Each structure stands twice: as structure tokens, then as C-alpha cells.
């Protein structure tokens, strides 16, 4: 009897740049593991949200984007008016044309695709690094920007940061403090977390130079105490988060926020003796085990 063939594995991009990296990396690794062709669907949430553009196209991404027809079909799956999307999902499922697989958001579950055949659409964030750690070398190359920095300030920093004992500090506030849901479920890293992390890393690194990335520079300048050379990176704020990612990722050491943005910068950072400090617990309410979010070699400090 002929073995059912694998089809295409599609991933739907959601969220900001860090979340897009998770979705791309996890789903590419799953496609490799189970023998699917892999394609990326363009974003499908609000094009008016300036913080949430599809920036993967600026990076050395090797996997192809899907065609317009498949993109249109997937968009239709989520149309709520007159239950069109619900009806279409049932039709595709009954005809075995497309299977929807949701990330259960409870950790590493590669078995979800073990018996899947035909075409599969992955939904969710897929935030366990265990999905893609075996293809890390490949991802490090893909998550480099294609073009050199576009302005003089970014170019100068991109040259300076690798030459000194650079330490990236990421302090995320924004929607984490302005929106009740995020504040209650995610929480923010405390000032104590950052002060303790700065003290710890300064004990281990000679002549440290800190580069501070934040979406709330006024708040941070008023409250963060740092007695070492430091630079606030604010010129990309609100327009070029990918340039901040480039600068952050070429730092030698990292103090990350509970944010996928700085998690990825630290994970792909290639300095041999890098020190990474991460908060624990990652979120106030988190269904993923800590060992799925934070590599063992990273230093964990209370959030």
C-alpha cells in the first residue's frame, strides 16, 4: 500500500519580530524533521499597526513565501462574517485538503506532526527553543539583515559594539505596563532585576560598556543606576526595530527582558564566552516550563 505523502507545511506569522522568529524557526525545524515542504505565509493581522510589520523579508531568510492563492485561502479561513471561515475550515478538513495544528503553548510537542500528512497550517507562537536548537547554525545565518546599516549612527555603533566589552540591556515596558492583560499575565522585569544583573555581570567582565535598548527611555534614565560607561540606543525607536535587533545581537553579553526580541538577540549572539542573564519566572503566568524558554547555560535572576 502506498504511504501517504507529506505536503506543504505553512506557518502563519503573528506578533512582533521576535515572535516571527519563533514561528519561522520552529516550523522550519518541524518541516525538516517530518519531511514537509515549508512555506511562509505573509502577515494577516492589522496592516495599520506600525509595530507589527513583517520584517522577515529584510533578513537572509531562505524559505519561500507562499503564493497569492494559498495566502488568500488562508485569509478566508479566519473570516468571521457569516461564519465563512468556520464553514471553509470544516470543508477543507472533511476533504483532507488542509490540517490546522495549534501550538498548545505548554512546551515542546514535536509529536503533534508525527502522523500528519497532506498540507498543514501551523498556528500559534511555538516558543520552545527545543524545536529548533538542532538547526541553530542555519538560523544564525538566516537571522542576519541583508543590507548594511542605512544611516551613519547605526553604522558607527555596528562597528563599535563588537570591539568593546559590550553588554546589551533590554528594558521593555510599552504595552507590558499600559495594557492590563499584559501587566497581569506577563509582568515586567523589576529595577532590582536589572540592578542585580548589572552588578553580577560587572563582576565578571572587565571594562564593561553597556548599551541600553528600551521603548521607554525617559522612565529608564530617571530610575536605572549605572556607574559604568553606557549608551542609550533611542534613534531607531518606533521606526526600525530591526536595526535595534542588529545592534543588540552583535553585543558580547546580554541582560534580557522577558521579551522574545532580546531573547533572540542573545540566543544568536556568537561571542564564544558570552554571558546571558534572563529573568525567572519568564512571565507572571506562564504555561511553558522554564527549561523550554531559557537555555541551561543562561544565568537566571528573579524577575
N, C-alpha and C positions, 0 to 999 in steps of 0.2 A: 504494500500500500504506500502511496506517495506521501512523504512527510509534508505537512502544511508549511508553506513558505512564510518567512518573515517579510513584512512590507516596510513601510516607512515609519520612523519614529519622529513625531513632531513635538516641539516644545513651544509653549505659549509664553512669551516674555511678559513679566509683570514687575511693578515696583521700580526702584531706582537702579543705578548702575551696579551696586553690589549684589542686589537680588538677581539681576540679569546674569551676572557672572555665575551665581549658584545654579540657576536654571540651565544655562548653557553647559556648564561643566558636568553637572550630574547627569544630564540627559545624554550628552555626548558619550560619557563613560558607559552608561547603560546600553546605548546603541552598540558600542563596540563589544561589550560583554555578551550580548544576546544576538548579534548578527543582523541588526536592523540598518537600513539606510537612515541617515539622520539629516533633518532639515529644520531650520529655524523659522518660526512664524514672526512676522512683524508685530509690533505692539498693537494692543487692541483696547487700551483704556483711553482716557480723555486726551486728545491732542492739545488741549488748552492748558494742561498742567506743565508749566515750563520746567519743573524739577524732575519730570519723569519721561524724558526723551529716550528713544532707542539709540544709545551711543555705541552699541557693539560694532556697528559698521565702521567706526573710527579705529578699531583695533585690528590686529592681524588674524582675525577670525577666518578659519579655513572651511568651516562647514557652510553649505549653501543656504540661502534663504529660499523659502518655498515660493512657488509661482502664484500669480494673482488669483487663479481659480480656486486653489486649495485655501488660500488666505480668506477669500470671500466666503467659502463654505464654512470655515471655522467661525468666522464672524457671525454667520447666521445661526450657529448653534447656541449663541448666547443672547439672541433677540428675545426679549420678554413679552413684547406686544403680541397679544392674541395667542400666547403660548407657542409661538412659531418655533422657537429654539427647542423647547421641550418635545414637540412633535417630531422635529427633524432628528433629534438625538435618538429617539425611540426607533425611527425608521432605519437609521444607519446601524443601530445596534442589532435590530432584528435581521437585517440583511448582511450582518458581519462585515460591513464596509469600514467601520472605524470603531475602535475601542477607546473609551476615556479612562485614564488612570490618574487618580488623585493622590497627591502626597498626603499621607495620613498625619504628617507633622509630629511623629512620635519617635523619630530616629531613623536609623539605617535599615531600609527594607528592600533590598535588591530583588527579593523573591516575587515582588509584585509583577515583574515582567517575565518571570521564568517560563510561564506557559503561554504567554501572549503570542498571537500570530496576526498576520494581516497588518493593517495600518493602526497606529496607536498615537493618541494625543495625550501628552503629559501635562497635568495642571497642578499648580501649586509652586512652592518655593524650593524644595529639595535641598535643605540647608545642612545636611551632614557631609562633612568633608570626606567621609569614608567612601562615598560614592566615587569620587574622582581622584583620590590620592595616588592611584597607580598610573595616572596619566599626567602627573604634575609637571614633568619636564615639557610636555607638549603644551600645556595650558600656560606656563610661564612665558613661552614664546608668543602664544596667541593673544595674551592679555597685555601686549606692548602696543602702544599707539603707533600707527603707521607713519605719521608725519612728525617732524621735529617741532619743538615748541614754536608757536606762531607769533609770540611777542618777546621783546628783549628781556623783560623781567623774568618770565618763565624760563627762558633760555639760560640766563645767568644763574638762576637757582638750580636748574637741572645740572649745570656744570659744577657748581659749588658743593651741593649736598653730598655727593659720593666722596669728596676729597677730605671731609672733616668727620669727626665722630658724631654724626648726625643722628638725632633721635626725633622721630615723629610723634607728636602728641595729638590725638584726635579727641575733640570735645564736642559731642553732638547734643544740641538742645532742640531748637526748632519745634517740630510737631511733637517731639517727645515730652515737651513741657506745656505746649499750647493746646493740645488735644487731650481731653480727659481719658479716652480709651487707651492711648499710648502711655500716658502717665501712670495709669492704674495697672496696666498689664506689662509694659516694657520697663518703665522707670528710667532714670538717668544715673550715670556714674557720679558719685558724690565728689566734692572737693577733696575730702580725705583720701579717696581712692587715688586721685591724681597727685596729691602731695606725697603720699606714701610711695607711689610708683616713681616719682621724680627722685626722691631720696634714695630709694633702692638702686635705681639704675645709675645714679651719680656715684654710688659706692663702687660700681663695677666697671665703669667706663671712664677713662682718663680724658680730661679736656672735653667734656660733653658739650654739644651745641644743640639746642632744642629748636624744632620747627613746629609751630603750633597751628593746627588746622581746626577751624571751628565755624559754625554758622551763626555764632553769637559773640563776636569779638569784643564788644563793649562790656558785656557781662563778665567775660573771662578776664579781660585786662584789669577789671576792678577787683577781682577776687583771687586769681591764681598767683601764688607767691613762688617766684622762681629766681634764684640767685646766680644763675648761670647764663652765659650768652644765649639769647633766644630771639627768634624772629616770628612774627605773626604773618601767616600767609592769608591775605584777605582779598587780593586783587582779582581772584577768579570767582569770588562769591556770587552765586546767583546766575552765573552765565557759562562757566566752563569747569564743571566738577571733574571732568575727565583730566584736565590739566592738573588739578589738585591731586588726583589719583596718581598721575605720573610722578609728581614731585614726592608724594608720600612714599611710593613704592621704591624709590631709589635711596631712601634713608637706610641707615645701617641697623638701627634699633627702633622699637615701637612701643608706645603706650596706647593701646587701642581703646576705643569706646565700645559699648555694646551695640555695634553697628556693623553691618555687612561691608560697608565701604572701607573702613580701616582694617577689618578682619582680612579682606582680600589683599590689601596693600602689604600687610605683614606676612601673609602666607606666601606671596610670590617674591617677597624680598629675598635677594640671593646672596647677601653678605654671609660669609661662612660662619662667623661667630655671633650672629645676630641674637639679641635678647628681645623677647616679646613679653610684655605684661598685659594681661587680659583680666576683665572683671568676672567675678563669680558671686552669686549666680549671674548668668548672662542677662536674663530678664527676670522681672519680679515674678511673673508667672510664665513658666517655660515647660512645654511638653517634651522637648528634646533632652536626652541625657547630656550632661556636661561633656562627657567623653566624645560625643558626636559633634559638638560645637568647637571645642578647644583642644588643639593638639597637646599631647602629654608633655612635650618639651617646653611649652609656654609657662610662664610664671603666673599663678592666679592670685589675685588680691580681692578682698571683699569690695563689693560694688559701692 
